[in-house]
Amino acid sequence: MRAFCLLALLAGPALAQDEGPPVREVEADLDGNGAAETYVLRDGGETTVDLEVRTTDGTRMVPGIAWTGRTPGTEPELALSPAGSVQVVSMNDAVGRDRWRLVLTLAHRGGDWRVAGITYDWRDTLDPAARWGGCDLNLLTGRGTATSPEGERAIVAPSPAPVLWDWQDTDLPDVLPAECFGG
């Protein structure tokens, strides 16, 4: 029995290591000049991360682009969308009953980098069949969809798409419509 308990204790950390650390750096040519920019997440303080964007013209920072809980399941990461856009992914998939995932999709439009899309999904782990929802917003077109147990419906997304350099995680309450939270 002791051997089984010891194996069970050791298996948890070993299984957790299979996922690997969050991706903190990606390359993409969003401005279309033929040279890929480098996007890097940097520690920004106790509860946020900053985004560093390295281009042929130099380096710029976006302070406080995403929330971090600094534990597995709450650490932001970078990804590339199927269309090649850069995505900043933040989440709480580890703590408490309210779990969520937020994806900021970045694009180069109108001569500058912009937060072109926001996808937000949430669920209540104690009542997952009845309490869940989210939204997918295209800030370039001003259109979006909200989903909930009642179904999917079209909603108006705020526009124009904000300039990336002006964005902070604290902007979310002003940008996400109430429909994103089941309202």
N, C-alpha and C positions, 0 to 999 in steps of 0.2 A: 504494500500500500504506500509506503514511504517513497519507493522508487517511482510509482505512478504519479504521486503528488509532485515530486521533483521534476519529472519529465513534463508535466502539465505546466509548471511554473516556467520552465525554460523554453517551452514551445511558444508561448505568447510573444516574447520579444523576437524570437526567430521568425515567426510568421509576420510580424509587423515590419521586419526589415525587407520583406519581399517587394513591397510597394516602391521602395526607394525614396529618396528625398524629392521634394517638389522641384519642378523645373524653374530655375531662377533666371535663365538667359535664353533668348531666341534671336534668330536673325531673319529679317524679311525686308524686301525692297518695296515699302509702302508708297514712297514718293515717286517710284517708277523711273529713277535716274540711272538704273543699271548697277548701282552699288547698294548692297544690302546694309540696312541700318542694324545696329545691335541694341536689343532691349534687355535691360537688366533690372531685377527687383533688388533693392537695397533696404536694409533695416532703416526705418525712419523714426523710430521712437518706441514707446511702450506698446502702442496698439495699432500702429500703421507701418506700411512699407512705402518706399518711394520708388518711382520708375525712372531709371536713367536711360536716355535715348542717345546713342552715339551715331552721328551721321558724318558725311564727308565735310560738313560745315562746322563740326564741333559737337559738344556734348550739352544736352539740356536735361534738367531734372523736373519731375512732377512730384512734389512733396505730398505725402499722405494720400496716394492714389487708392489704397485698399487697406481694409482692416486685417489685422492678424491677431490670433490668440496665442501664437508662439508654441503651440503643441500640435502633435500629429492630428490631422483632421480639421485644423483651423489655420493652416499656413497657406498663404496665397502662392499661386504659381502662374507661369506664362504658358500659353499654348498658341498654336496656329490653327485658324479655322480652315475648313476645306477650300475656301476661296482664297486663302493665303493671308488673311488679316491677322493681326496680333490680338490675342485675347488675354486679359488680366482676370484670373479666376480667384475669387475669395470664397470662403465657406466656413460654416460651422457644421461639421459632420461628426462631432465627437462629444460635445458638452450639452447637457440639459435635454429637455424634451423638444424644444423648438430648433429644428435643423434647417439650414438654408444653403443655397449656392447662388453666387452672383457672378455673372460674366460681363465684363466690359469689352466690347469689340472696338478696336481702334482702326481707323482708316485715314488716308490722306485725301482730303477733298478741299477744293477752294483754296489751294496753295498752302494748306496747313494740316497738321495732324488733328484729328477730332475723335471724340467719343461718339462713334457712329451707331452703336447699338448697346442695349442692356437686356440681359436675360436674367430673370430672378425666379427661383423656385424655392418653395418652403414646404415643410411638413411637420406635423405634430407626431412624435414617435409613440405617444400614448393612445392616439386615435387616428392612425394613418389612413383609414378608409374614408373618414368623414372630414378631416381637417388637413387639407393640402391645397396648394395653388401656386400661381406664379404668373409671369407675364414675359412677353418677348416684344421689345420695343425697337423700332427702327427710327432713330433720331434724325436720319437723313430725309426720310419721307414723311415723318409725322404719323405713321401708322403703327399699330401694334395689336397683339392679341392677349387676352387674359384667360387663364384656365382655372377651373375649380371643379369640385365634385358635380356641380350643376352643368358643366360643359365648357365650351370655348366660345368667346365672343370678341368681336372687334372693339378696340378702344383707340382713343386718340393718344399719340405719344407726343411728349413735349418736343418742340423743335424751335429753332435750328439746333443742329448738333453742336454741343459745346466744344470749344477749342481745348485740346488736350492739356495745354500748359496751364489753363485756368481751373482744371478739375481737381476736386478733393473728395475723399470718401464721405465727408460731411455734407456734400451736395445731394446725396441720394434721397433724403426725405423730401426735398423740393422737386426732384425729378420724377420719382416713381409715383404714378397715379394710385389712388386708393384701391382700384380694382386689382392691383398686383398683390394685395394683402387679403383678398377675399371680400373687400368692401364694395 
